[in-house]
Amino acid sequence: MKKEERMAYLQEKLQQCKEEVELLKREKFELKHQQMEAEKLQFPWAGNLGHWEMDLVNRKVIANPLKIEALEYDPKKDHFTIEDFVGMIHPEDRDRAYQDMKDHLIGKKPVYETEYKIVTRTGKIKWFYDRGVIIKRTEDGSPHTVKGIVFDITEQKLAEQRLIESERELKKTNQIKDQMMRIMAHDLKNSLGNVVNIFELMLQDPEFFEAKEEDEIKREVFEASQNSMTLLENLLHWAHVQQGTMKLEKEEVRIAALFKNIYDMFKIHAMQKGIDLCIELPEDEDLIAIGDFNMLSTVFRNFTNNALKFTNKGGRITLSAHKNQNGVTIQVVDNGTGMGEDMIQRIKRKESQSNTGTENEKGTGLGLLISKDLIDGTDAKWIIASAEGKGTTMGLKIPSKP
């Protein structure tokens, strides 16, 4: 090949190489552009972006001012090691974030990527999203430098938590509504239905009933009405407790007045069932507790109603109170049918029970469930002791006036 031809051939090859280099440059530019666009799509909150670089050999971290300021430090004065930054990560997330970084450094993951809570200089909690990649290695191939980006996603996380809490509250409200509707549709309807049916019979044929039968009907109407009122009050109290709208006051509560309120409410019911309902209080003391009178009335009304339900004719129910080391112990003690340990544990777990009483009295088990919820919101301690065939004691240990 002549010299001129050889030169022309070399120039042609050189031109081809230049064109290939330019093509590679354009492809690299396009690839970089696509990567940047993908990151924009993946991280729409890029306005909170901060850069960081971690030197694994010298154990130093370089971060741009945005990240330093987000942690409430001075970018001009404060400098950090890797250990400094790891120490700022919330203990709940520290191990997981460390493992995510380790997985990238040993090659298990192509990119370091994690979310964690971090504690600022003044103790505030913020949420960060971190993403990075190894950009430099040592001569032996070990990771030398990791470079990455960080996003402050605190507002996003708080919004997610508010949404989760709203969904939880909505679900809870729906559950309360559904349970109330079931109880109202079944128990309250049945109780009020009995009253309506009895009055309907009396209005249709008033001369059909003898005086003795009329007295019995009046008793049944009274019991049905009382049960309906108790159930309705329990429902309202329970709904307020579940929704957190019931505010309990701390006031002086005279135990004698509390017991008189309970006694007056149930004395006719106890007399009709042939049960001795009595009050036992120290004669030389005016016992005073610190609590909410309405709450205590609700709890002991339910305790007494439960005792009446499961005490046989001729039995005894005692409302008693005495001082203890730290306050006052108030109890409802009966010698009724009692219950086993399994039933006691179910009550403590707030599992609603609906059992038939000694004279086939119906119930929902809602009374004790409400009582447990009310007690749990105070500093009172619930007393429950029972044995099958040996009666039941239910009560409270509550603070007393010094």
C-alpha positions in Angstrom: 0.0 0.0 0.0 1.4 3.4 -1.0 2.2 6.0 1.6 -0.7 8.3 0.5 -3.2 5.5 0.7 -1.9 4.5 4.1 -2.4 8.0 5.4 -5.9 8.2 4.0 -6.8 4.9 5.6 -5.5 6.1 9.0 -7.3 9.4 8.7 -10.6 7.5 8.0 -10.1 5.2 11.0 -9.3 8.2 13.2 -12.5 9.9 12.0 -14.5 6.8 12.8 -12.9 6.7 16.3 -13.8 10.3 16.9 -17.4 9.7 15.8 -17.6 6.7 18.1 -16.2 8.7 21.0 -18.8 11.5 20.3 -21.5 8.8 20.2 -20.4 7.4 23.5 -20.4 10.9 25.0 -24.0 11.5 23.8 -25.1 8.1 25.1 -23.5 8.8 28.5 -25.1 12.3 28.6 -28.5 10.7 27.7 -28.1 8.0 30.4 -27.1 10.6 33.0 -30.1 12.8 32.0 -32.5 9.8 32.2 -31.0 8.9 35.7 -31.6 12.5 36.9 -35.1 12.5 35.6 -35.8 9.1 37.3 -34.5 10.5 40.6 -36.8 13.5 40.2 -39.7 11.2 39.8 -38.6 9.0 42.7 -38.0 11.9 45.0 -40.7 14.6 44.5 -39.7 16.4 47.7 -36.2 17.2 46.4 -36.4 20.7 47.9 -35.3 19.3 51.2 -32.2 17.7 49.7 -28.8 17.5 51.4 -25.5 16.0 50.2 -23.1 14.0 52.3 -19.8 12.1 51.9 -18.5 9.5 54.2 -14.8 8.6 54.4 -14.6 5.1 55.8 -10.8 5.1 56.1 -10.5 8.3 58.0 -13.9 7.9 59.7 -15.0 11.4 58.7 -18.3 12.7 57.4 -18.7 15.8 55.2 -22.2 17.1 54.8 -23.6 20.2 53.1 -25.0 23.0 55.3 -28.6 21.9 54.7 -28.1 18.7 56.6 -26.0 20.2 59.3 -28.6 23.0 59.9 -31.5 20.4 59.8 -29.7 18.8 62.8 -29.5 22.2 64.5 -25.7 22.5 64.3 -23.5 25.2 62.9 -22.0 24.2 59.5 -19.1 26.5 60.0 -18.0 25.3 63.4 -19.3 21.7 63.9 -17.5 18.7 62.3 -18.5 15.1 62.6 -17.1 11.6 62.5 -19.1 8.6 61.3 -19.6 7.6 65.0 -21.1 11.1 65.7 -23.7 10.6 63.0 -24.5 7.0 64.0 -25.0 8.2 67.6 -27.6 10.7 66.4 -29.8 8.0 64.9 -32.7 7.0 67.1 -32.0 3.8 69.1 -35.1 2.2 67.6 -33.7 2.6 64.0 -29.9 2.4 64.6 -29.3 -1.3 64.0 -31.5 -1.4 60.9 -29.8 1.7 59.4 -26.4 0.2 60.2 -27.4 -3.1 58.5 -28.6 -1.3 55.4 -25.2 0.4 55.0 -23.3 -2.9 55.7 -25.4 -4.7 53.0 -24.2 -2.2 50.5 -20.6 -2.2 51.6 -20.3 -6.0 51.3 -22.0 -6.0 47.9 -25.4 -7.5 48.9 -27.2 -4.4 47.7 -26.2 -2.1 44.8 -27.3 1.0 46.6 -27.4 2.0 50.3 -31.0 3.1 51.0 -32.8 3.5 54.3 -35.2 5.6 56.5 -34.6 6.5 60.1 -35.4 8.8 62.9 -32.6 11.1 64.0 -32.3 13.2 67.2 -31.2 16.9 66.7 -29.0 18.8 69.0 -31.9 20.1 71.1 -33.6 16.6 71.2 -36.1 17.0 68.5 -37.0 13.9 66.5 -36.8 14.1 62.6 -37.3 11.6 59.9 -34.5 11.2 57.2 -34.4 9.3 54.0 -30.8 8.3 53.0 -29.5 7.0 49.8 -25.9 6.5 48.7 -23.3 4.5 46.7 -19.6 3.7 46.9 -17.7 6.1 44.7 -14.1 5.2 45.7 -12.3 2.1 46.8 -8.8 1.4 48.3 -6.1 -0.4 46.4 -7.2 -3.7 47.8 -10.8 -3.1 46.6 -12.3 -2.2 50.0 -14.9 0.6 50.2 -13.1 4.0 50.8 -15.8 6.6 50.2 -19.6 6.6 50.1 -21.4 9.5 48.7 -25.2 10.1 49.0 -28.2 12.3 49.4 -30.5 12.8 52.3 -34.1 14.1 52.5 -35.9 15.5 55.5 -39.2 13.6 55.3 -40.5 14.6 58.7 -43.6 16.3 57.4 -44.4 13.4 55.2 -44.1 10.9 58.1 -46.2 13.1 60.4 -48.8 13.3 57.7 -48.8 9.5 57.4 -49.1 9.1 61.2 -52.0 11.5 61.3 -53.7 9.5 58.5 -53.1 6.3 60.3 -54.4 7.7 63.6 -57.5 9.1 61.7 -58.1 5.7 60.2 -57.7 4.0 63.6 -60.2 6.5 65.2 -62.7 6.0 62.4 -62.4 2.2 62.7 -62.8 2.5 66.5 -65.8 4.8 66.1 -67.4 2.4 63.6 -66.8 -0.5 66.0 -68.4 1.4 68.9 -71.4 2.3 66.7 -71.8 -1.3 65.4 -71.7 -2.7 69.0 -74.1 -0.1 70.3 -76.5 -0.9 67.4 -76.3 -4.6 68.1 -77.1 -4.1 71.8 -79.9 -1.6 71.1 -81.4 -3.8 68.4 -81.4 -6.8 70.6 -81.3 -6.2 74.3 -82.8 -2.7 74.6 -85.5 -3.6 72.0 -86.4 -6.8 73.9 -86.5 -5.0 77.3 -88.7 -2.2 76.0 -90.8 -4.7 73.9 -91.8 -6.5 77.1 -93.1 -3.2 78.6 -95.1 -2.5 75.4 -96.5 -6.0 75.3 -97.7 -5.9 78.9 -99.4 -2.5 78.5 -101.0 -3.7 75.3 -102.6 -6.7 77.1 -103.8 -4.4 79.9 -105.3 -1.9 77.5 -107.0 -4.5 75.4 -108.7 -6.4 78.2 -108.3 -4.5 81.5 -111.1 -6.5 83.3 -109.4 -9.8 82.5 -106.7 -9.3 85.2 -107.2 -9.9 88.9 -105.7 -7.6 91.5 -102.9 -10.1 92.2 -102.1 -10.4 88.6 -102.0 -6.6 88.2 -99.5 -6.4 91.0 -97.3 -9.0 89.3 -97.6 -7.1 86.0 -96.6 -3.8 87.7 -93.5 -5.5 89.1 -92.6 -6.9 85.7 -93.1 -3.5 84.1 -90.9 -1.9 86.8 -88.1 -4.4 86.3 -88.2 -4.1 82.5 -88.2 -0.3 82.7 -85.3 -0.4 85.3 -83.3 -2.8 83.1 -83.9 -0.6 80.0 -82.8 2.5 81.9 -79.7 0.8 83.3 -78.8 -0.5 79.9 -79.2 2.9 78.3 -77.1 4.6 80.9 -74.4 2.0 80.5 -74.4 2.4 76.7 -74.0 6.1 77.0 -71.2 5.9 79.6 -69.4 3.2 77.5 -69.6 5.3 74.3 -68.2 8.3 76.1 -65.3 6.2 77.6 -64.5 4.6 74.3 -64.4 8.0 72.5 -62.4 9.6 75.2 -65.0 12.3 75.8 -65.8 11.5 79.4 -64.0 13.8 81.8 -63.5 12.5 85.3 -63.4 15.0 88.2 -61.4 14.6 91.4 -63.6 15.6 94.3 -64.5 14.5 97.8 -66.9 11.7 97.7 -68.7 10.7 100.9 -69.1 6.9 100.9 -72.3 7.1 103.0 -73.9 9.2 100.3 -72.7 7.0 97.6 -74.1 3.9 99.3 -77.4 5.5 100.0 -77.7 6.4 96.3 -77.0 2.7 95.4 -79.3 1.3 98.1 -82.3 3.5 97.1 -81.9 2.4 93.5 -81.9 -1.3 94.2 -83.9 -1.8 97.4 -87.2 -2.6 95.7 -85.5 -5.0 93.3 -83.7 -6.7 96.2 -87.0 -6.9 98.2 -88.9 -8.4 95.3 -86.2 -11.1 94.8 -86.1 -11.8 98.5 -82.5 -10.7 99.0 -81.2 -8.8 102.1 -79.5 -5.6 100.8 -77.6 -3.9 103.6 -74.9 -1.2 104.2 -72.0 -1.7 106.6 -69.9 1.4 107.5 -67.8 2.3 110.6 -70.0 4.2 113.0 -67.2 6.4 114.3 -65.9 7.5 110.9 -67.2 9.6 108.0 -65.3 7.9 105.2 -64.3 10.2 102.3 -62.7 9.2 99.1 -61.1 11.3 96.3 -62.7 10.5 92.9 -65.5 11.2 90.5 -69.0 10.7 92.1 -70.7 9.8 88.8 -68.0 7.4 87.8 -68.1 5.7 91.2 -71.9 5.6 91.1 -71.8 3.9 87.7 -69.2 1.3 88.8 -71.0 0.4 92.0 -74.4 0.4 90.4 -73.0 -2.2 88.0 -71.4 -4.2 90.8 -74.6 -4.2 92.8 -76.8 -5.1 89.8 -74.5 -8.0 89.0 -74.6 -9.2 92.6 -78.5 -9.1 92.5 -78.5 -11.0 89.3 -76.4 -13.9 90.6 -77.7 -14.1 94.2 -80.5 -16.5 95.1 -83.6 -15.8 97.0 -82.8 -15.5 100.7 -79.2 -14.4 100.0 -77.4 -11.3 101.2 -75.6 -8.4 99.5 -73.5 -6.0 101.6 -72.2 -2.6 100.6 -69.2 -2.1 102.9 -66.3 0.2 103.2 -63.3 0.7 105.5 -60.0 2.5 105.7 -56.8 0.9 104.4 -53.2 2.0 104.6 -53.4 4.3 101.5 -57.0 5.1 101.2 -60.5 3.6 101.4 -61.6 0.1 100.3 -65.2 0.0 99.0 -66.8 -3.3 98.2 -70.0 -5.1 97.1 -70.0 -8.6 98.7 -72.6 -11.3 98.0 -73.1 -14.9 98.9 -74.4 -15.8 95.4 -73.4 -18.4 92.8 -69.9 -17.1 92.4 -67.6 -17.8 89.4 -64.5 -19.7 88.5 -61.0 -18.4 87.8 -61.6 -18.6 84.0 -64.5 -16.3 84.2 -62.6 -13.8 86.4 -59.7 -13.7 83.9 -62.2 -13.1 81.0 -63.7 -10.2 82.9 -60.2 -8.8 83.6 -59.4 -9.0 79.8 -62.7 -7.1 79.2 -64.3 -9.9 77.3 -68.0 -9.1 77.4 -70.0 -11.8 79.2 -73.8 -12.4 79.0 -75.0 -15.0 81.4 -78.5 -15.8 82.8 -79.2 -14.8 86.4 -80.6 -17.0 89.2 -84.2 -16.2 88.0 -83.4 -16.2 84.3 -82.5 -12.4 84.3 -81.0 -11.4 80.9 -78.0 -9.1 80.4 -75.3 -8.1 78.0 -72.2 -8.2 80.2 -71.7 -4.5 79.2 -71.9 -3.3 82.8 -68.6 -4.9 84.0 -66.9 -4.0 80.7 -67.8 -0.3 81.3 -66.7 -0.5 84.9 -63.3 -1.9 83.9 -62.9 0.9 81.3 -63.8 3.5 83.8 -61.5 2.1 86.5 -58.6 1.8 84.1 -58.7 5.6 83.6 -58.2 6.4 87.3 -55.7 5.6 90.0 -58.2 3.2 91.7 -57.4 -0.5 92.0 -60.1 -3.0 91.1 -60.8 -5.8 93.6 -62.4 -9.0 92.3 -62.5 -12.3 94.2 -64.9 -15.2 93.7 -65.3 -18.9 93.9 -68.1 -21.1 92.5 -70.9 -21.5 95.0 -69.2 -19.2 97.5 -70.2 -15.7 96.3 -68.3 -12.8 94.9 -66.6 -9.6 96.1 -66.1 -6.7 93.8 -64.8 -3.4 94.8 -62.2 -0.6 94.6 -59.2 0.6 96.6 -59.2 4.4 96.0 -57.4 7.4 97.6 -59.0 8.9 100.6 -58.9 12.4 102.1 -55.9 12.8 104.4 
